[in-house]
Amino acid sequence: MSTMLDEPVTTNQASHGTRLQAETTAVRLHIRWPGTRKSLSRDQKQQAAGAFDADSRTLSAAKRLFDTSHPSFRAVSAIKTKAGALWKGMTLPYIEPGIRLLRRGDVSEFDDRMIVIRAELVDAVEELDRCFAELVDQARTQLGHLFDAADYPVSVADQFAVSWDFPSVTPPAYLRTVNPELYEQECQRVKAQFAEAVELAEQTFAEELSQLVGHLAERLSGSVDGKPKVFRDSAIANLSEFFSRFQHLNIGSNEELEKLVESARQVISGVDPQDLRDRSTLRDRVARSLTEVEMSLEELMTDRPRRNIIRGPR
């Protein structure tokens, strides 16, 4: 893969990129998951098209193999979501798709928590497997002539899995001896990638904070049918969680962003959700302050756009 940045890496960017590279390791999450829908066969599409007097050649149709709202399948799906949330929540983005950056001090915690999630998935899949014959019977009734027993495995025990690894994103050491010039080129490429990862992290944090403060400010502003808008306690909790994650993952590369994060934190510090519902003056003050933070974040993202990357063939 070739990578080209559309503007040179500054000394400051390179410095933070070098620090990011030294303090993190790449981590990749793998999830094996069966398909829950299947395209209709040619004969089935013709049958469906006939019911609507349509041309089967212009019809795109699929059947749902089983009820994905069944409690046993929802339990498995919840664990999949949990695994993805942990992976994203403990890491910073990287420019390579499917790879994120984990602080080296967090490797053991991440591994331990993923092991627990993997065990939870095994238990949940076992329960789904016990219920699978029931789901197939339901599908036979619901799909009618579209049902095909060949679409269903005897067991789903091996259809689900979660795993993770720590791929190398640095040039292989042997290249230094085999081709020193190429090794140096690769080192410079990786250095540029980590500088870009710094900006990507800043952009991601800024966008997330903007969404969180914007959502809460909107729910605290105005009224509906003469009554204050409804907001959930999670709107406050999500911001608090963001502040903790930012404090842990931030590499100190953007002072302006840090100040805005701190401003938002001070706005909701010690604020009780029920007080916001009961005290209109507090509600209005918090809404105005959050709106100011949101506007400043928009200016920051506009003034400091993330550099574009042109990626060559993989």
N, C-alpha and C positions, 0 to 999 in steps of 0.2 A: 504494500500500500504506500502510495506517495502522498505527502501532505505539504501544503503550501499555505503560508499565512499571507494575507493581503497587505500587511504592514509589519515592519520590523519589530522584534521584541525589545522593549526598553530594558535598561539595566535594572530598574526597579521590578519590572515584571519577571525578569529572569531570576532575580534574587529570591522573590517569593516562590517562584516555580521550583527553584532548587530546594528551598525549605520544604515545600509540599512533597517533593519527591523523597526527601530524606525522612520525613515523618510519617509517610503513609505506605501502604501496600495495596496492590490491586486485588479486588475480590469480585468474583463472578457468581451469580446465582443461576442454577439450572432447575427447571420445573418440568417434570414429565406429566402430561395431562391428556386424557383421551378426548376426542371430539365428541360433542354432544348433539351435533347436527350432521346430516348427510344429504348431499345433493340427490335429487330424484333421478332415477334412471330415465332413459329416453322414453320407454313405454309409459312410465309413471307421469312424465311431463306431458305426454300426449293425452293421457287420461285427464290430468288436471286442466290442460288447455281446453279440452272438449267441454268441460263443465262450464267454462266461461266463454266459449266460442272464440278462443284466442289461438294465435299461431304459436305452436310449441317452440319454434325456432327463436322467438323473441321472449320466451318465458324463462325466468330464472327462479327456481324453486328448490327448497330444501325441507326436510322433515326433521323434527326434533325427536331424537331417538328415545329419550325418556324424560320424565318429569324432573327438571333440575331444581324445582322448589321443594322436593321431598326433603324432610329434615336430615336424613342421613347424608344426602349429597350437599346440602347447605353447610353441614358441619365440616365436611372435607374442604369445601370452597373457602370457608372462613379461615382455615389453617393456611391455605395457599395465600390468602390476603395478608395474614399475619406474617408469613415468611417474607413476602415482598416489602411489607412495611418496615420490618426490622432491618432488612438489607438497605433500604433507602434511608431509614432514619438514623442509622449509625455511620453513614458514609457521605462522601462528597462526590459530585458528578465528575466523570472523566470524559474525554472527547471520543473515546472508542465505544461504540454501542455495546451494551451488555456488560460493561465494566464500570465499577465505581471504586473510590479510594477510601480505604479504611485506615484509621490511625493505628500505628503499630502497637500502641499500648492497649488497644481495644480488641486485638485479634483473639485473645483467649476468651473474653466475654462474648464476643460475637460467635465464636465456635461453640461455646457451651450452650448459648441460647438457641442456636440453630439445631443442635443435637436434640434439645428438648422438643423443639417444634417438629423435627423429623419423627420423633417417637409419638407425638400427638397425632401426626398424620397417619402413621401405621395403625394406631388404634382406631382412628376415625374410618379409615379404609376398610378395616376388618368389619366394622359395623355396617358400612355400605354394602360390603360383599354379602353379608347375611340378608340384607334387604333387596339384593339385586334381582332375584327371581320375581319378587313382587313388582319391582319397577318394570321388568320385561313384560309381565302379565298385563300391567296397566297400559303399556305401550301397544301391546297386541290389540287391546280393546279400542284404544284411542286412534290408532293409525289405520285400522281396518285393512283394506287391500294394500296399503302402502307398507305394512309390516313385513319385515324380512328377518327371520331368525338368524340368518348369517351375519347380520349387522352387530350381533351381540356376542361377546366372549362368554365362556362358561364362568369365568371368574374375573373380577376387576382388581384382584389383589396386586397384580404387577403393572397396572395401568397408571398408577400415581406414584410420584417420587419427587423428593426435593433434595438437592445436593448443592455443594458450593466448592469452589477452588480458588487458588490464589495465583493467577497467571502472571508470568513475568512480562513487564512492559519496558524492560531495559534491554539493550543490545546484548547478545550472548558473549560471554567472556572470551570464548575461543576465537571470535572474530578479530580480537586485538592482535593475535599472532598471525592469523591467516591473511588478513587484509587490514592493516592499521588505518589506512586512509578511509576505507569504508566504515570501519568501526567508529572513527571520529565523526563521520557524517551522520551515522546513526545516533551517536551521543547528542549531537546538536539537534537532530530531529526530535528526540525524546525531550530534550531541554525545552524546545519550543512548545511541545505538546503540554508539558506541565505548566508552562507560563499561560497557555490558553486555558488550561483547567482551572487556574486561579481566577481568571476572569469569568469563566463559566460558573464557578461556585458563587462569586459575587452576584452575578446576574440572577442565579437561581434563588439565592437568599432574598435579594431585593424584590423579585417578583412574588415570592411567597409571602413576604411581609406585607407587600402592597395589597395582595388579595385578602389577607386576614384583617388588616386594619380597615380596608375599604368595605368589607362585608359587615364588620361590626358597626362602623360609622353609619352605614346605610340603615341598619336595623335600629339604630338609636335615634335617627333623624326622622322628623315628620310623624305622620300618623295615618291610620286607616280607619275610616268611618268615625273620626273623632277620637279614636283611642290610639295610644302609643303602639308602635309595631311590636310584634312578638319577637324575642330573640332567645336563643338557647344558651344555657350556661356553658356549653361546649365552645361558644364563640370566644369566651374569655379563657377557657382552659387550653384551647388550641394556641392562643397567643403565648400563654405561659410556657407551654411545651416548646414552642418555637424559640423563645428566649433562652431556655436551657440548652437546646440543641445548638443554637448559634454560638453560645458561649463556649461550648465544648469543641465544636468543629471549626470555628473561625480561625483563620491563620493570620489575622491582623494585617491584611493587605489593602484594606479600604477604610480609611479613617472616617470619611463622610458617611458610609454605610453604618459603621459602628455607632456614630452619634445618633443616627436616625433610629436604630434599633433601641438604643438607650432611651431616646425620647419616648418611643412607643411604650417601652417597659415602665417608665415613670408615670405615664398617663393612666395605666390600669393597675399600677402597684397599690395593693391594699383595697382595691375596689371590689365590693361584694356585688354579685349579679342582682341580688334582691334589692340592694340600695339603688341600683340603676333603674329598677322598675318602679320603686316607690318615690324617688326624688327626681323630679323633672329638671331641676337646675343642674344636678350632677350629671344627669343623662345628656343634657345639652352641652355642658362643658366638655365631657369626654368625647362626644361626637365631633365637636369643633376641633379639638386637639388631634384626634385621629385623622380627620380630614386633612389637616395641615401636614401631618406626617406623610399621608398618602400622596399629596401633591409634591412634596419634596422628593419622595421616592421616584415619582414619575419624571421629575426634572433630572434626577441622578441617572436614571436609566436612559434618558434621551441624550444627556450630555456625554455619557460615557458608554456608547454602544459597544457591544461585544464584537470583537474582530471575527470576520467570516473565515471559515476554513474551507478550502477546496480539497476534497478527498479524491484521490485517484482510485483505480480499480483495486478491489480487494484480492 
